[in-house]
Structures are given as C-alpha cells and as structure tokens.
Amino acid sequence: MATTQDYYRPQDYTQEGINYGQRQINYALTQADRAIVEVLALMKAALEAPPGRADTFVTRLNTAMDAATKAINHVAGIRPPGCDETWTPPPPPPPPTEPAS
C-alpha cells in the first residue's frame, strides 16, 4: 500500500492546491450522495411493491449499489493536499448497557 508520502509534492501545499482538492472532494461527495439516494429510492420501491414483485428490483438495486460503491471509492481516491490515507476512524462506541431494574 502506498503511503501519503508517496504522493507528497510540496508545490501542491499552496492555498490554491488545497482549495482545488477540496472542490474535487465536495463535488465527488455530492455524486456519492446522489448514488446512495438512488439505492434508497429503489429499496423503498421494492418494499412498497405488491407481494411477489419485490424481486423485480434486484437487478436495478445491484446496478445502483455498484454505482454508489464506485462513487464512494472515487471520493476515497482523491488525493488533495492534507489528506492522509493512514488515518483510521475512531473505534465504535461501546454497546448500550441494560437499564437497571
């Protein structure tokens, strides 16, 4: 796996370079959001379909999920200045505790 250092170019760490990278990310995020909304709309339509008809949405859902995955992966692949692919998200919160009786 390549590290952020493999992509480091000092000339990209200008305000103009940072702004350009952020604009790319902002646009790509809107495209990913739209793809996810399409998946949700198809899921809603499948749930509202008459009994026995929900399976007609499987191919369309698979296509929409592939498009959403591609859009999301594109966002993750943008390398503007300041992005660090070694960042990991924080651990999930602990599970809720049972209420005391």
Secondary structure, 3 states (H helix, E strand, C coil): CCCHHHHCCHHHCCHHHHHHHHHHHHHHHHHHHHHHHHHHHHHHHHHHCCCCCHHHHHHHHHHHHHHHHHHHHHHHHCCCCCCCCCCCCCCCCCCCCCCCC
